[in-house]
Amino acid sequence: MGVLCDSVYTLKAWADSLGGVKYPLASDYWPHGAVSRLYGVFNEEIGRPERSIIVVDAGGIIRYIEVATIRRYTGGESPSLSRLGGTDWAKTRARVKKAVQEIAQELDKLD
């Protein structure tokens, strides 16, 4: 099962963008962050969960956790920006989509 912190409509769009997924998806959208709090990845300071991957087997045993702590940009080198719909944006989007598909395939193998 995949649990995302977005609305069910966003989950459907995300799954469709991957060509579908072989596991059920659930939303941790409301009550706000209930599942992410349970697994300790809800950040109370900023009011949202950290982006996380938590693999729990059928017996309820956590087999894998990865947490990507996202913080506001506070200075230093200027981040590179690209125009939505531009060539750089399309390349980045394709690269990220491929990486997400690879993660989904790896998760499918855990069945």
Order of alpha helices (4+ residues) and beta strands (2+ residues): beta-alpha-beta-alpha-beta-beta-beta-beta-alpha
